[in-house]
Amino acid sequence: MTKRNVSSVVARLFDALGIVNAIAVSARIIFQNQCKMTRLDWDEELTGEVRKQWKAWDQEPSTRGKCLCLNVC
């Protein structure tokens, strides 16, 4: 997982109604911390604590598939 991959996932989290805002915000915070804590190039692999945080977010059941489908009548 690289900085570019994380940025791509975060950019795809669009929530106009604010329904999944907590999920989107947590991903953006992880990405922001990644940018502050490390001076990685866009195509370098994530390391250390940032990698652990991102893997935990990615494997969380609420983010599985990165897509929430809602039935709106």
Long-range contacts (C-beta under 8 A, 24 or more apart in sequence): 1-45, 1-46, 1-51, 1-54, 1-55, 2-40, 2-42, 2-43, 2-44, 2-45, 2-46, 3-34, 3-35, 3-40, 3-41, 3-42, 3-43, 3-44, 3-46, 4-42, 4-43, 6-30, 6-31, 6-34, 6-46, 6-54, 7-31, 7-42, 9-66, 12-66, 13-66, 19-68, 19-70, 20-68, 23-62, 23-63, 26-57, 27-57, 27-63, 30-54, 30-57
